């Protein structure tokens, strides 16, 4: 597939022009193994594809093509519409659909928590995707806050034996020390009633 024309043209940009060249590094996806909850699947986590904010200048088309090349079938997006506009990817959800990727948009304000109904919906939809062996990715803005909290919540939701600290450690293993600071952060994010729901068997 030919690279976007903007990338080809950037090789000839004059140094006098405003630097607008997009990053060429592949989008970084972390894969969370779900073997500890008796699932053979992996859950992908990443930062916002196509983001253009401050010193981050990703190419939305290139990032989406890479996600598709990884075989991603479902993407859960936790950014709000306002954030997508702020980070200059207002049409990201439509682009995913154009690439045949099923999009699950569950906006959670940055630093906020989902209500019980929303959290239940997210858990159930994620569980269905994974049970059906669909390659699934989740992301927010940085891929460290909301995404990691949702992933940790999923581990707790799918298992009677995984502890909150084990869930946090699992996310730090794949996303680094910036993922979920304390158990308090996780417990304040996760509605207790969600964890009391019937767990699925795989």
Secondary structure, DSSP 8 states (H G I E B T S, - for coil): ----HHHHHHTT--TTS-------S----EEEE-GGGT---EEEEE--TT-EETTEE--HHHHHHHHHHTT--EEEE-S-HHHHHHTT-TTHHHHHHHTT-EEEE----TT----HHHHHHHHHHHHHHHHTT--EEEE-SSSSSHHHHHHHHHHHHH-SS--HHHHHHHHHHHH-TTS---HHHHHHHS-HHHHTS-----
